Each structure stands twice: as C-alpha cells, then as structure tokens.
Amino acid sequence: MTYQPQSPEPNPYGANQGPTGPGPQPGAPSDFATEWGLKEHPGRPKKVNQFTQLLWAYAAATVLILVFAIIASATAPWWYGTGFIVGGSVFGLITGAFAVAVAYVVTKDKLGGFGAADPRTPLYIALGILGFFSLGGFAGGWTIGWFAALGSLLALAKLAAVGIGFYLLTQPEVEHWLKSRPGNQPKPPTGPQGYAQQQPPQGYPQQPPAPGYPQQPPVQGYQQPPAPGQPPVQ
C-alpha cells in the first residue's frame, strides 16, 4: 500500500508549494549546510529543519566527547583507563556519522529505498539506535572527574535530541511532508528476477495448453500454420 500525495488544501506550509510539498523557492540558498539540513532550508517545513538540525547537534556532541577524551588521556597518562575512554569516544564518533547519514536521507528524499510504507518507520529505528548508544556516555572515565561530568552532560544532550526527534516525527506537518515526497515512496514490486511481468503482444498465438485443460479459441484473424505435407488453406 503506497501513500498518495495529499491535496495542497489545507496548506500547512504557506505559499509557494504544490501537492508534493514545498519545492525550491526562487533565490533559496544552495550551500552545503542548507542542503544537508545543518541550516534552515526555506523549501522545507520548519519542524523538518529542526529534526535535521537535531541530528547534526547529536553528531557535534560526539565530536566534543572525542576531543575531551583526547585531552583527558593527555593530562592523565598515569590512569590505565585512558585508552578505554578514547576508544569509546571513537566509537561514539561513528554513531555521530550515522546521525549525519540519517539527516542526508531525509534532506535528499531517499527513505523510499528502505521499502517501508511509512517513511517514518526507518527514522524511528534510527533514533532508537542513536538513543541506545547515547547511554554509553554515562559509563566512562569516572576516575577523571571533569571528563565524567562533561561526558554525562553531553550524553544527556544526545538523549534529549533523540527524544525531541521522536516528538517531531509525530507532528502532522512532518508526517505530511515526508509522505508526500516522491523519493520517500516505496518502490513498486517487480517479478521474481527483478523484471516486470511481460504480457504477449495482442494477436500473437499463445502457447498450447497443457494436456487435460480446455483449449482457448484462436485469436480472430489468425490462421494456424498448415501441418507439414499439407497444402496451405486458401
């Protein structure tokens, strides 16, 4: 079941938008930060911009944790756990890159590649993964007090970003915009080998039926070829 684009009435986005959601506006900026959702894009609803900005804030928090982990390992080389907190921070940086990837598929309308009828479903799953790995910020570096405090605060900030992201996905404005984008629609099913089922052209003789099945009458205007050794029918 696919989602049909809704009517532009009522219009939740204001002027200059069609039935598939707000399109590019004249004079809209096209720099990297705007296109990837780091800055507000005038062609997207405000809450969609807020959602992508939260994902970028999550990624920025993972970068800060890595920086603080490197500083902690440099200022306290005597502590045997510095390698652990640096390694955990590097893994956290990977989750930050994952958050940026989620922002990318939202801004580029690529949610249809996941095959979900509701394009918000993969976003819910992604937010759940980000929220789970955010809990690791409470488990590292308690011997180094200042790093533990900053790590816990940044972990709380990441959890807050995930929670607000869940809330924004439930808003009608975000739901309508995501579902109305053509790239977020699931792809139609194809044949077993990835090709659509082909029908024989009209007027072409069909294959003979299997024994025991009634035969279909021949197509009007089509003559069966004569058997070998018989004269052709005039």
For each residue, the residues with C-beta under 8 A, 3 or more apart:
1: 117
2: 117 185 186 188
3: 117 118 179 180 185
4:
5: 19 20 180
6: 19 176 179 180
7: 19
8: 11 17 18 19
9:
10:
11: 8 14 15 17
12: 45 172 173 176
13: 17 21 22 45 173 177
14: 11 17 22
15: 11
16: 22 23 25
17: 8 11 13 14 21 22 23
18: 8 21 23
19: 5 6 7 8 180
20: 5 23 180 181 182
21: 13 17 18 176 177 180 181
22: 13 14 16 17 25 43 44 45 177
23: 16 17 18 20 43
24: 28 43
25: 16 22 28 42 43
26:
27:
28: 24 25 34 41 42 43
29: 34 39 42
30: 34 35
31: 34 35 39
32: 35 36 38
33: 36 38 39
34: 28 29 30 31 38 39 40 41
35: 30 31 32 41 107
36: 32 33 52 100 103 104 107
37: 41 44 49 51 52 53 55 56 103 106 107
38: 32 33 34 52 53 56 103
39: 29 31 33 34 53
40: 34 46 49 53
41: 28 34 35 37 44 49 107
42: 25 28 29
43: 22 23 24 25 28
44: 22 37 41 48 49 107 177
45: 12 13 22 48 49 173 174 177
46: 40 49 50 173
47: 50 51 168 171 173 174
48: 44 45 51 52 106 168 173 174 177 178
49: 37 40 41 44 45 46 52 53
50: 46 47 53 54 164 168
51: 37 47 48 54 55 106 165 168 169 174
52: 36 37 38 48 49 55 56 103 106 107
53: 37 38 39 40 49 50 56 57
54: 50 51 57 58 161 164 165 168
55: 37 51 52 58 59 99 100 102 103 106 161 165
56: 37 38 52 53 59 60 99 100 103
57: 53 54 60 61 157 161
58: 54 55 61 62 96 99 130 158 161 162
59: 55 56 62 63 96 97 99 100
60: 56 57 63 64 96
61: 57 58 64 65 96 154 157 158 161
62: 58 59 65 66 89 92 93 95 96 99 158
63: 59 60 66 67 93 96
64: 60 61 67 68 150 154
65: 61 62 68 69 89 92 137 150 151 154
66: 62 63 69 70 86 89 90 92 93
67: 63 64 70 71
68: 64 65 71 72 89 147 150 151
69: 65 66 72 73 85 86 88 89 140 141 147
70: 66 67 73 74 86 89
71: 67 68 74 75 147
72: 68 69 75 76 82 85 141 144 146 147
73: 69 70 76 77 82 83 85 86
74: 70 71 77
75: 71 72
76: 72 73 79 82 143 144
77: 73 74 82
78:
79: 76 82 143 144
80: 83
81: 84 85 140 141 143
82: 72 73 76 77 79 85 86
83: 73 80 86 87
84: 81 87 88 140
85: 69 72 73 81 82 88 89 140 141 144 147 151
86: 66 69 70 73 82 83 89 90
87: 83 84 90 91
88: 69 84 85 91 92 136 139 140
89: 62 65 66 68 69 70 85 86 92 93 140
90: 66 86 87 93 94
91: 87 88 94 95 133 136
92: 62 65 66 88 89 95 96 133 136 137
93: 62 63 66 89 90 96 97
94: 90 91 97 98
95: 62 91 92 98 99 129 130 133 134
96: 58 59 60 61 62 63 92 93 99 100
97: 59 93 94 100 101
98: 94 95 101 102 126 129 130
99: 55 56 58 59 62 95 96 102 103 130
100: 36 55 56 59 96 97 103 104
101: 97 98 104 105
102: 55 98 99 105 106 123 126 130
103: 36 37 38 52 55 56 99 100 106 107
104: 36 100 101 107 108 110
105: 101 102 108 110 111 113
106: 37 48 51 52 55 102 103 109 111 123 178
107: 35 36 37 41 44 52 103 104
108: 104 105 183
109: 106 112 181 182 183 184
110: 104 105 113 183 184
111: 105 106 114 116 119 122 123 178 181 183 184
112: 109 115 119 182 183 184 185 186 187
113: 105 110 187
114: 111 119 121 122 186
115: 112 186 187
116: 111 119 121 122 186
117: 1 2 3 121 186
118: 3 121 179
119: 111 112 114 116 122 123 178 179 181 184 185
120: 123 124 169 174 175 178
121: 114 116 117 118 124 125
122: 111 114 116 119 125 126
123: 102 106 111 119 120 126 127 165 169
124: 120 121 127 128 166 169
125: 121 122 128 129
126: 98 102 122 123 129 130
127: 123 124 130 131 162 165 166 169
128: 124 125 131 132
129: 95 98 125 126 132 133
130: 58 95 98 99 102 126 127 133 134 158 162
131: 127 128 134 135 158 159 162 163
132: 128 129 135
133: 91 92 95 129 130 136
134: 95 130 131 137 155 158 159 162
135: 131 132 138 139 155 159
136: 88 91 92 133 139 140 155
137: 65 92 134 140 151 152 154 155 156 158
138: 135 151 152 155
139: 88 135 136
140: 69 81 84 85 88 89 136 137 147 148 151
141: 69 72 81 85 144 147 148 151
142: 145 148
143: 76 79 81 148
144: 72 76 79 85 141 147 148
145: 142 148 149
146: 72 149 150
147: 68 69 71 72 85 140 141 144 150 151
148: 140 141 142 143 144 145 151 152
149: 145 146 152 153
150: 64 65 68 146 147 153 154
151: 65 68 85 137 138 140 141 147 148 154 155
152: 137 138 148 149 155 156
153: 149 150 156 157
154: 61 64 65 137 150 151 157 158
155: 134 135 136 137 138 151 152 158 159
156: 137 152 153 159 160
157: 57 61 153 154 160 161
158: 58 61 62 130 131 134 137 154 155 161 162
159: 131 134 135 155 156 162 163
160: 156 157 163 164
161: 54 55 57 58 61 157 158 164 165
162: 58 127 130 131 134 158 159 165 166
163: 131 159 160 166 167
164: 50 54 160 161 167 168
165: 51 54 55 123 127 161 162 168 169
166: 124 127 162 163 169 170
167: 163 164 170 171
168: 47 48 50 51 54 164 165 171 174
169: 51 120 123 124 127 165 166 174 175
170: 166 167 174 175
171: 47 167 168 174 175
172: 12 175 176
173: 12 13 45 46 47 48 176 177
174: 45 47 48 51 120 168 169 170 171 177 178
175: 120 169 170 171 172 178 179
176: 6 12 21 172 173 179 180
177: 13 21 22 44 45 48 173 174 180 181
178: 48 106 111 119 120 174 175 181 184
179: 3 6 118 119 175 176 184
180: 3 5 6 19 20 21 176 177
181: 20 21 109 111 119 177 178 184 185
182: 20 109 112 185
183: 108 109 110 111 112
184: 109 110 111 112 119 178 179 181
185: 2 3 112 119 181 182
186: 2 112 114 115 116 117
187: 112 113 115
188: 2
189:
190: 194 195 196
191: 194 195 196 197
192:
193:
194: 190 191
195: 190 191 198
196: 190 191
197: 191
198: 195
199:
200: 204 206
201: 204
202:
203: 219 221 222
204: 200 201 219
205: 218 219 222
206: 200 216
207:
208: 215
209: 213 214 215 216
210: 213
211:
212:
213: 209 210
214: 209
215: 208 209
216: 206 209
217:
218: 205 222 224
219: 203 204 205 222
220:
221: 203
222: 203 205 218 219
223: 233
224: 218
225:
226: 230 231 232 233
227: 230
228:
229:
230: 226 227
231: 226
232: 226
233: 223 226
234:
